[in-house]
Amino acid sequence: MQDKEFLEYVVKSLVDNPDDVKIDRTVDEMGVLITMSVNQADMGKIIGRQGNTAKAIRTLLRVIGMKNNARVNLKINEPEGGMKMSGASSVEAAMEDLKGI
């Protein structure tokens, strides 16, 4: 359970809305899966530039897992109303921009 407490401490220290951090921990034959949700406004802080913050958090969780002989994985849930763009619309938008040049 140290992994969940560690993650909660780190993430709540990084975000502006610590009360919106939700962490669930499940264990199965594959190991430990920690699922985390944060406020949409805080997603950038958790992901970091080029995903570096998320990678670092995952690495630290794996180290904690190795100390406890467990495989630990982290899933970060996309917040509702997230800014996902479909590939087609972004390509079309880029083509429209090029036509205007």
HELIX and SHEET records of a PDB file:
HELIX    1   1 GLN A    2  LEU A   14  1                                  13    
HELIX    2   2 PRO A   18  ASP A   20  5                                   3    
HELIX    3   3 GLN A   40  ASP A   42  5                                   3    
HELIX    4   4 MET A   43  ILE A   47  1                                   5    
HELIX    5   5 ARG A   49  GLY A   51  5                                   3    
HELIX    6   6 ASN A   52  LYS A   67  1                                  16    
HELIX    7   7 GLY A   87  LYS A   99  1                                  13    
SHEET    1   A 3 LYS A  22  ASP A  28  0                                        
SHEET    2   A 3 GLY A  31  SER A  37 -1                                        
SHEET    3   A 3 VAL A  72  ILE A  76  1                                        
END                                                                             
